Amino acid sequence: MKDSLIQNNPRLIGVGKAAKYLDLGYRKVLNLIHSGDLPAYKFGDKGYKVDINDLNDYIHKNKVVVNGQ
């Protein structure tokens, strides 16, 4: 029951949508998941789901401030 609640949560998106959200390739997002840089959930053979909040955290962690040069 608990797994189905998590699986149907609109905050969780698939790898393809996560890749579009980050403007990265599908394989790159899988690599981030496998390396532990991007947390994800796995539900049997349905593939990975990523929490949108973790995507936002990943974006903020990788923010680079560029001087006006």
Buried (B, 14 or more C-beta within 10 A) or exposed (E): EEEEEEEEEEEBBBBEBBBEBBEEEEEEBBEBBEEEEBBBBEEEEEEBBBBBEBBEEBEEEEEEEEEEE
